[in-house]
Amino acid sequence: MKDWYTVFRSDLKAYLRANSFLLLSLLVVSFLGMITVAFWPAGIIVQFRRPLLGTVFAHALLATTVAVNLLALNSEERFPGIPSLRAWLRTGNLSFQAVLAGKLLSRTLQGFFLLAATMPLGVIVFLAGGLSRPGLFLLYLLAFLAASAAGWLGIYLVENFAHRFRRICLFLFSLYLLGMGLTSFFPHPALPVNLYYQLGLFALVVLLILAMLTNLRGWFFR
């Protein structure tokens, strides 16, 4: 069995069996459900469209996704039984690249499972006229990329800045919210958020992970 798969399977099973993961899923669904109910009667215009509902739901979904994957899923207090990257390296003859790849894949699937729990609410918002069909598809594509990027960034931060992890994450999350708010004045035609801002942040995190996996800096700076 490949080393990365050993890490991937162990981490994923530990997360999915933890009560905290179920609790986080319920909290996310409950929060988005309250958002949907609160803004359901607001902003109704012609042709049964509710643009305010779609705008608030899209921003709430993205913000919640980033917060949970960046902060909550990387909390050692909430998930004490999950081995860190360094702990995996101390357990046996596992390469750094294999351990990191396994944890990245595990975190990606965790983000997907959390998003899957919110999809019925997304469909309700679509049926209520809050989002168009292309808008709903783009929203969940961006949310999946945001979940992956936030989870990967959290892995990097918890391994390199363990003592300042929470403060750094809160600062970065605040910057993310500020950037999302400012760029929302230039939305995509099918979605009330800025598509390029979300894709740009994902690309930056991918570069960071590539730098961890390879000698990316050495390719450009000799």
MARKOLPA-317085 format. One record per residue (C-alpha): x, y, z. Coordinates in Angstrom, 1 decimal, decimal comma. Layout:
BEGIN
sese u = X	v = Y	w = Z
...
***
This chain:
BEGIN
sese u = 0,0	v = 0,0	w = 0,0
sese u = 1,4	v = 3,4	w = -0,9
sese u = 2,5	v = 5,7	w = 1,8
sese u = 0,3	v = 8,6	w = 0,8
sese u = -2,8	v = 6,3	w = 0,8
sese u = -2,0	v = 5,1	w = 4,4
sese u = -2,0	v = 8,7	w = 5,6
sese u = -5,0	v = 9,6	w = 3,5
sese u = -7,2	v = 6,8	w = 4,7
sese u = -6,1	v = 7,1	w = 8,4
sese u = -6,7	v = 10,9	w = 8,5
sese u = -10,0	v = 10,7	w = 6,6
sese u = -11,4	v = 7,9	w = 8,8
sese u = -10,4	v = 9,7	w = 12,0
sese u = -12,0	v = 13,0	w = 10,9
sese u = -15,3	v = 11,4	w = 9,7
sese u = -15,6	v = 9,3	w = 12,9
sese u = -15,1	v = 12,3	w = 15,2
sese u = -18,2	v = 13,8	w = 16,8
sese u = -16,7	v = 17,2	w = 16,2
sese u = -16,9	v = 16,8	w = 12,4
sese u = -20,6	v = 15,9	w = 12,6
sese u = -21,2	v = 18,9	w = 14,9
sese u = -19,4	v = 21,2	w = 12,5
sese u = -21,5	v = 19,9	w = 9,7
sese u = -24,7	v = 20,5	w = 11,6
sese u = -23,6	v = 24,0	w = 12,6
sese u = -22,8	v = 25,0	w = 9,0
sese u = -26,1	v = 23,7	w = 7,7
sese u = -28,0	v = 25,3	w = 10,6
sese u = -26,3	v = 28,7	w = 10,0
sese u = -27,0	v = 28,7	w = 6,3
sese u = -30,5	v = 27,5	w = 6,9
sese u = -31,1	v = 30,5	w = 9,1
sese u = -29,7	v = 32,8	w = 6,4
sese u = -32,0	v = 31,3	w = 3,9
sese u = -35,1	v = 31,6	w = 6,1
sese u = -34,2	v = 35,2	w = 7,2
sese u = -33,7	v = 36,5	w = 3,6
sese u = -36,3	v = 34,4	w = 1,9
sese u = -39,0	v = 37,2	w = 1,8
sese u = -36,4	v = 40,0	w = 1,1
sese u = -35,7	v = 41,7	w = -2,2
sese u = -38,4	v = 40,1	w = -4,2
sese u = -38,6	v = 41,6	w = -7,7
sese u = -40,3	v = 40,6	w = -11,0
sese u = -40,1	v = 37,2	w = -12,5
sese u = -39,9	v = 35,5	w = -9,0
sese u = -36,3	v = 36,4	w = -8,5
sese u = -34,7	v = 37,0	w = -5,1
sese u = -31,3	v = 38,5	w = -5,8
sese u = -30,7	v = 39,6	w = -2,2
sese u = -31,2	v = 36,0	w = -1,0
sese u = -28,7	v = 34,7	w = -3,6
sese u = -26,1	v = 37,4	w = -2,7
sese u = -26,3	v = 36,8	w = 1,1
sese u = -26,3	v = 33,0	w = 0,7
sese u = -23,3	v = 33,0	w = -1,7
sese u = -21,2	v = 35,2	w = 0,6
sese u = -22,3	v = 33,2	w = 3,7
sese u = -21,4	v = 29,9	w = 2,1
sese u = -18,0	v = 31,0	w = 1,0
sese u = -17,1	v = 32,7	w = 4,3
sese u = -18,3	v = 29,7	w = 6,4
sese u = -16,5	v = 27,3	w = 4,1
sese u = -13,2	v = 29,1	w = 4,5
sese u = -13,6	v = 29,6	w = 8,3
sese u = -14,4	v = 25,9	w = 9,0
sese u = -11,7	v = 24,5	w = 6,7
sese u = -9,0	v = 27,0	w = 7,8
sese u = -9,7	v = 27,2	w = 11,6
sese u = -11,9	v = 24,4	w = 12,9
sese u = -10,6	v = 21,4	w = 11,0
sese u = -7,0	v = 22,3	w = 11,9
sese u = -7,8	v = 22,7	w = 15,6
sese u = -5,8	v = 20,3	w = 17,7
sese u = -8,2	v = 20,9	w = 20,6
sese u = -11,2	v = 19,9	w = 18,5
sese u = -9,4	v = 16,9	w = 16,8
sese u = -6,7	v = 15,7	w = 19,3
sese u = -6,4	v = 12,3	w = 17,8
sese u = -5,3	v = 13,4	w = 14,3
sese u = -1,5	v = 13,0	w = 13,8
sese u = 0,2	v = 16,1	w = 12,6
sese u = 2,5	v = 16,1	w = 9,6
sese u = 5,6	v = 15,9	w = 11,9
sese u = 4,0	v = 13,1	w = 13,9
sese u = 3,5	v = 11,0	w = 10,8
sese u = 7,2	v = 11,6	w = 9,8
sese u = 8,3	v = 10,3	w = 13,2
sese u = 6,2	v = 7,1	w = 13,0
sese u = 8,1	v = 5,3	w = 10,2
sese u = 9,8	v = 5,5	w = 6,9
sese u = 7,4	v = 7,9	w = 5,3
sese u = 8,5	v = 10,6	w = 2,9
sese u = 7,5	v = 14,2	w = 3,5
sese u = 5,9	v = 14,4	w = 0,0
sese u = 3,8	v = 11,2	w = 0,7
sese u = 2,6	v = 12,4	w = 4,1
sese u = 1,8	v = 15,9	w = 2,7
sese u = 0,0	v = 14,5	w = -0,3
sese u = -2,1	v = 12,2	w = 1,9
sese u = -3,1	v = 15,0	w = 4,2
sese u = -4,0	v = 17,3	w = 1,3
sese u = -6,2	v = 14,7	w = -0,3
sese u = -7,9	v = 13,9	w = 3,0
sese u = -8,6	v = 17,6	w = 3,7
sese u = -10,0	v = 18,1	w = 0,2
sese u = -12,5	v = 15,3	w = 0,7
sese u = -13,5	v = 16,7	w = 4,1
sese u = -14,2	v = 20,0	w = 2,5
sese u = -16,3	v = 18,2	w = -0,2
sese u = -18,3	v = 16,3	w = 2,4
sese u = -19,1	v = 19,6	w = 4,3
sese u = -20,2	v = 21,3	w = 1,1
sese u = -22,3	v = 18,3	w = 0,1
sese u = -24,3	v = 18,7	w = 3,3
sese u = -25,2	v = 22,3	w = 2,2
sese u = -26,3	v = 21,4	w = -1,3
sese u = -30,0	v = 20,9	w = -0,5
sese u = -30,0	v = 24,5	w = 0,8
sese u = -28,3	v = 25,7	w = -2,4
sese u = -31,0	v = 24,0	w = -4,5
sese u = -33,7	v = 25,6	w = -2,4
sese u = -32,1	v = 29,0	w = -3,0
sese u = -32,0	v = 28,2	w = -6,7
sese u = -35,7	v = 27,2	w = -6,8
sese u = -36,6	v = 30,4	w = -4,9
sese u = -35,0	v = 32,5	w = -7,6
sese u = -31,9	v = 33,5	w = -5,6
sese u = -29,4	v = 32,0	w = -8,0
sese u = -29,5	v = 31,0	w = -11,6
sese u = -28,4	v = 27,5	w = -12,7
sese u = -25,0	v = 28,6	w = -13,9
sese u = -24,7	v = 30,7	w = -10,7
sese u = -25,4	v = 27,8	w = -8,5
sese u = -22,8	v = 25,7	w = -10,3
sese u = -20,2	v = 28,4	w = -10,2
sese u = -20,9	v = 29,0	w = -6,5
sese u = -20,3	v = 25,4	w = -5,5
sese u = -17,2	v = 25,2	w = -7,7
sese u = -15,7	v = 28,2	w = -6,0
sese u = -16,8	v = 26,9	w = -2,6
sese u = -15,0	v = 23,6	w = -3,3
sese u = -11,9	v = 25,5	w = -4,4
sese u = -12,1	v = 27,7	w = -1,3
sese u = -12,5	v = 24,7	w = 1,0
sese u = -9,5	v = 23,0	w = -0,5
sese u = -7,3	v = 26,1	w = -0,4
sese u = -8,3	v = 26,9	w = 3,2
sese u = -7,7	v = 23,4	w = 4,3
sese u = -4,3	v = 23,2	w = 2,6
sese u = -3,3	v = 26,6	w = 4,0
sese u = -4,3	v = 25,5	w = 7,4
sese u = -2,1	v = 22,5	w = 7,1
sese u = 0,8	v = 24,7	w = 6,2
sese u = 0,2	v = 27,2	w = 9,0
sese u = -0,3	v = 24,6	w = 11,8
sese u = 3,0	v = 23,0	w = 10,9
sese u = 5,0	v = 26,2	w = 10,6
sese u = 3,3	v = 28,6	w = 13,0
sese u = 1,8	v = 26,3	w = 15,7
sese u = 2,1	v = 28,8	w = 18,5
sese u = 0,6	v = 31,6	w = 16,5
sese u = -1,8	v = 29,5	w = 14,4
sese u = -5,1	v = 30,9	w = 15,6
sese u = -4,0	v = 34,6	w = 15,5
sese u = -2,6	v = 34,2	w = 12,0
sese u = -5,7	v = 32,4	w = 10,8
sese u = -8,0	v = 35,0	w = 12,2
sese u = -6,0	v = 37,7	w = 10,5
sese u = -6,0	v = 35,9	w = 7,2
sese u = -9,7	v = 35,2	w = 7,5
sese u = -10,4	v = 38,9	w = 8,2
sese u = -8,4	v = 39,8	w = 5,1
sese u = -10,4	v = 37,3	w = 3,0
sese u = -13,7	v = 38,8	w = 4,2
sese u = -12,5	v = 42,3	w = 3,5
sese u = -11,3	v = 41,3	w = 0,0
sese u = -14,5	v = 39,5	w = -0,8
sese u = -16,6	v = 42,5	w = 0,3
sese u = -14,6	v = 44,9	w = -1,8
sese u = -14,4	v = 42,8	w = -4,9
sese u = -18,2	v = 42,0	w = -4,7
sese u = -18,7	v = 45,4	w = -6,3
sese u = -17,4	v = 43,8	w = -9,5
sese u = -19,4	v = 40,5	w = -9,5
sese u = -19,5	v = 37,8	w = -12,2
sese u = -22,6	v = 38,1	w = -14,4
sese u = -24,0	v = 34,8	w = -13,2
sese u = -22,8	v = 35,1	w = -9,5
sese u = -22,9	v = 37,9	w = -7,0
sese u = -19,2	v = 37,5	w = -6,0
sese u = -16,0	v = 38,2	w = -7,9
sese u = -14,8	v = 35,1	w = -9,7
sese u = -11,2	v = 36,2	w = -10,2
sese u = -10,6	v = 37,1	w = -6,6
sese u = -11,6	v = 33,6	w = -5,5
sese u = -9,6	v = 31,9	w = -8,3
sese u = -6,6	v = 34,1	w = -7,6
sese u = -6,5	v = 33,1	w = -3,9
sese u = -6,7	v = 29,4	w = -4,8
sese u = -3,8	v = 29,8	w = -7,3
sese u = -1,7	v = 31,5	w = -4,5
sese u = -2,3	v = 28,6	w = -2,1
sese u = -1,5	v = 26,0	w = -4,9
sese u = 1,8	v = 27,8	w = -5,4
sese u = 2,5	v = 27,6	w = -1,7
sese u = 1,8	v = 23,9	w = -1,6
sese u = 4,0	v = 23,3	w = -4,7
sese u = 6,8	v = 25,2	w = -2,9
sese u = 6,4	v = 22,7	w = 0,0
sese u = 6,4	v = 19,7	w = -2,2
sese u = 9,1	v = 20,7	w = -4,6
sese u = 12,1	v = 23,0	w = -4,9
sese u = 9,8	v = 25,6	w = -6,6
sese u = 11,8	v = 28,6	w = -5,3
sese u = 15,0	v = 27,1	w = -6,7
sese u = 13,5	v = 27,0	w = -10,2
sese u = 13,2	v = 30,8	w = -10,3
sese u = 15,9	v = 32,0	w = -7,8
sese u = 19,3	v = 30,5	w = -8,1
***
